[in-house]
Amino acid sequence: MSQPSADGAARYAGGVALVAGGSGGIGGAICKVLAEGGADIALTYNSNLDGAMAAADAVRAAGRRAEVAQVDLSDQQQVADWVARSAEQFGGVHTAVYAAGPYLDMRFISQLEPTLFRDKVGLDIFGCYHLIHAALPHLRKARGAVVAISTPAVRRYAVKDILSAAPKAAIETIVRGVAAEEGRFGVRANCVGSGVLLDGMYDALVAKGDFTDRFLEATKDILALKRLGRASEVADAVGFLASDRASYITGQSLMVDGGFAL
């Protein structure tokens, strides 16, 4: 095993970074950052083929290989097959990033049907779990890294944001469990909490009326930095935690939220 390098080149030299949800705003930015750090990328999409191809183009523009696959992350076998296929194509897996997630309706708990809660929460939790479970044997060989996107709402609850906070709380617990159990194999696992961004689901949330002008102004007012974030800022944090520069960091959640969760 090579010693950790400053830029992660030693670990990235063999294998691939898996990015589940690489077609989204955050996922695409993560693909670009990891590729610029020297990683080849295998990314998934559900329905956003255009976003997936744009992410792959950015990876190739950085001089790295990219493979795109349509994967239903709620399907355990589909995820396992994709991970195994990617490991075979690239000679292993050194990084697994969970950047996927369903559209999140902003509703009061009293107005949220149990079936919708079950479906949305289950999709997010099991999507992440399926990825990590399938990737762990490969990550052990590479002494690799897991990074999952979370939310600052697990620290400071935002009204009508239960569909984000609830599954991400479970995902953070899964990631801490991986950190505790897999550290003996050299595997690290961390989360990055994404605050309110001007990318990703922003346009859809505005279009559906979940993000109103009043909501956005109130959000900016409570942020220490008084502005909304960008997907690139979340991606930079993921890139750091996935790299060997973070070789002694595991089981942590880094909030990239402008100070929302203070």
Secondary structure, DSSP 4 states (H G I P E B T S, - for coil): -PPP-SSSHHHHTSSEEEEETTTSHHHHHHHHHHHHTT--EEEEESS-HHHHHHHHHHHHHTT--EEEEE--TT-HHHHHHHHHHHHHHHT-EEEEEE--------B-GGGS-HHHHHHHHHHHHHHHHHHHHHHHHHHHHHT-EEEEEE-GGGTS--TTBHHHHHHHHHHHHHHHHHHHHHGGGT-EEEEEEE-SBSSTTHHHHHHTTSS-HHHHHHHHHHSTT-S-B-HHHHHHHHHHHHSGGGTT--S-EEEESTTTT-
